[in-house]
Amino acid sequence: MHAMPSPDYWSEGMGRRALLCGCVALTLSGIGSIARADDEDDPDRKERPQPGDLLVYFMGAEQGQIIKPADLKAGDGPVMAWAYDPAKKVARDGSRLNLILLVRLDPTKLAAGEQARAADGIVAYSAICTHQQCPVTEWLANVDHFRCPCHQSEYDPSKDAKVVSGPAPRPLPALPLRIADGKLQVAGSFTGRVGGQPQGTG
């Protein structure tokens, strides 16, 4: 069920990490046009997640399927997701900046701000590093941290995704969640600007 590569997948050195990061970024930039070529100009696809949106899997066997709260187990690694407008039946997959990380944590260990945004321990963050906009695809299970494979910035999702290591200048923006009618829903906007300095700009 995991929609993120395992930590071992990224563990063969900086050159391989940078190469794989580029491959993931290329996949992110192209997946919308491959999967949704019939409506690639739909402006709803590029909108940031909206309150009331559901969440769907980004990749894997369940790609495009709605994520249920029960799918996310405490102790499992994160999954990558897109927001999905259930009324228009449109995934907001027109920009890689819309990619979301979801993980279920122990609610008693969440910082106060994160407790208010979480849904039964499930937290959501932008999956785009605030350093140079690489996709954040590593999970350090021994400390429950996200890590960007490009320059090893680490974020603590239990503490508002604050930066605990590496060059990232600010936390990953959080996305408030709620559970309504048994479904995991977006409850608000990202708490900050998504992304950072694009690769190759300095």
PyMOL commands that set and color helices and strands:
alter all, ss='L'
color gray80, all
select helices_A, chain A and resi 7-10+14-35+37-39+43-45+69-71+96-98+107-109+112-117+157-159
alter helices_A, ss='H'
color red, helices_A
select strands_A, chain A and resi 54-57+79-85+90-91+100-104+122-126+138-140+145-147+154-156+162-165+177-180+183-186
alter strands_A, ss='S'
color yellow, strands_A
deselect
rebuild
show_as cartoon
